[in-house]
Amino acid sequence: MVQAKEIRQLSNGEIEDALEEAKLEMFNLRFQLEIGQLEDPTRIKEVKRDIARYKTILREREIAEQLVREEEEGDVE
C-alpha cells in the first residue's frame, strides 16, 4: 500500500506510470480471482485504494494548476 505522502513526492509522469502498473495488477488480480488462483484476496482492495490515491493526487494537481492559471489571467486584466 502506497502512502499519499510518498505519491506527492513523485512527478506527474511517475504517478501516471505507477497508475498504469496498478491498473495492470488489478486486471491480473481479477483474472486470478475468476480462475480460482488468487492467493491474497485482500490485495484487490489494496490495489483499488492505491489507484484511487494516484487519481486523487493527479486531480489535486490539475485543480491547483487551473487555479494558478485563472489567477494569472485575472491579474492581466
FENSULKA-V655154 format. One record per run of one state. SS is the DSSP state (h for helix, s for strand, l for the rest). FROM is the first residue (numbers start at 0). TO is the last residue. Records with the same first field share a line. If there is no record, write none. Layout:
SS=FROM-TO + FROM-TO
This chain:
l=0-2 + 8-10 + 35-40 + 76-76
h=3-7 + 11-34 + 41-75
